[in-house]
Amino acid sequence: MTGQGTPAARSAATEPSAAVPCFYRVASRREDTGDTVTVELAEPDGPVPAVAPVLAFAPGQFAMLTAFGVGEVPISVSGLGDGGGGRARGLQHTLRAVGAVTRALCAVQPGGLIGVRGPFGTGWDVASAAGRDLVIVAGGIGLAPLRPVVLTALADRSRYGRIVLLVGARTPADLLYGGELDRWRRDGVEVAVTVDQADSGWNGEVGLVTALIKPARLAPGNSVAFICGPDIMMRVTADALAALGLPPSRIRVSLERNMRCGAAWCGHCQLGPLLVCRDGPVVGYDRAAALMRVREL
Ligand SMILES: Cc1cc2nc3c(=O)[nH]c(=O)nc-3n(C[C@H](O)[C@H](O)[C@H](O)COP(=O)(O)OP(=O)(O)OC[C@H]3O[C@@H](n4cnc5c(N)ncnc54)[C@H](O)[C@@H]3O)c2cc1C
């Protein structure tokens, strides 16, 4: 993975439509945790301006979502739906309400409209990991962009070796996709979960997600890693996997930087030589490691 961007990302970034939000209806809305909501999008009923003609997202790519009258933020796809013909219908996003825009987007009820620009950025390129074990490591809301990695691998199970999913959450109540984790386990995904802070009903692991690496008995020589979470979590996880012998070029991280245009026009998300909206968010750790160590970049 070299972070060169998928063809879909490049065409969206160079066409004028990359600047114009298309209207989508919230078809369904599920409250995952106290502050996190997953929405599924559908085309609106009736004539609405700028309905997206084609929005084909790959796992790892993101959209700029508009809460009308409030603002626009980058949000990854958390499920690719069955859109049919590459349309956004069925596209899912999982949003954590942390500020004005994400709070407004989380509050949109079924039937309400949101704006969508995209797809933007590089994807996880799951297919390039065929024949290898997948090591998927998530911190908090970072599980959202990684969900399509699990779903893609399960949809084509025989192409991949072990699927190991290591998840860290702040508390048991913050754990995303609880029911789905159980289903993935039944489907053969090796899921391990840890929390920073347990509650009285928690019998599982407590501590950093990196503590889950050793018990997973990975085969670094034949694995590809996909990591998403806070910067510090991605750094320590990637360093731990590299120390086990996994080459940094087979460790992929998803960088988060403040973004404005999403299409490499404004420079807001510059990180050293990268524009994260175009050259990321998914970047090989061989390129990302040095950039992630410099706080000022
Ligand atoms: C490529 C990409 C994909 C993302 N995918 C998701 C996703 O799938 N689900 C999701 O819930 N969020 C995702 N985010 C983060 C999301 O974009 C921010 O939470 C959002 O921009 C906050 O906007 P706001 O107006 O709600 O809050 P603000 O008022 O802008 O911020 C509220 C708080 O969050 C912090 N914050 C804002 N933006 C970021 C950021 N990019 N990284 C770290 N901290 C930030 C601020 O410093 C502040 O403390 C993604 C970000 C990027 C760059």
The ligand as an ORCA input file, in Angstrom:
! r2SCAN-3c Opt
* xyz 0 1
  C     -10.604     11.148      7.010
  C     -11.421     11.298      8.264
  C     -12.386     10.343      8.543
  C     -13.159     10.476      9.697
  N     -14.106      9.522      9.943
  C     -14.904      9.650     11.016
  C     -15.933      8.690     11.257
  O     -16.097      7.707     10.517
  N     -16.735      8.898     12.320
  C     -16.575      9.967     13.174
  O     -17.348     10.106     14.127
  N     -15.595     10.876     12.981
  C     -14.761     10.755     11.909
  N     -13.789     11.694     11.692
  C     -13.633     12.813     12.653
  C     -14.660     13.892     12.358
  O     -14.401     14.452     11.082
  C     -14.577     14.988     13.434
  O     -15.044     14.455     14.657
  C     -15.434     16.168     13.071
  O     -14.775     16.889     12.037
  C     -15.667     17.092     14.255
  O     -16.420     18.203     13.821
  P     -17.470     18.924     14.792
  O     -17.870     20.222     14.166
  O     -18.569     18.003     15.162
  O     -16.638     19.180     16.084
  P     -15.505     20.320     16.331
  O     -16.154     21.390     17.130
  O     -14.808     20.670     15.061
  O     -14.507     19.466     17.218
  C     -14.912     18.910     18.467
  C     -13.702     18.257     19.105
  O     -13.181     17.210     18.251
  C     -11.828     17.522     17.862
  N     -11.663     17.195     16.454
  C     -12.262     17.776     15.407
  N     -11.873     17.229     14.242
  C     -10.994     16.270     14.574
  C     -10.222     15.349     13.828
  N     -10.250     15.274     12.507
  N      -9.416     14.501     14.518
  C      -9.339     14.547     15.836
  N     -10.050     15.399     16.608
  C     -10.848     16.250     15.984
  C     -11.656     19.008     18.094
  O     -10.305     19.337     18.366
  C     -12.539     19.233     19.307
  O     -11.894     18.860     20.488
  C     -12.978     11.578     10.570
  C     -11.999     12.536     10.279
  C     -11.229     12.398      9.150
  C     -10.176     13.430      8.844
*
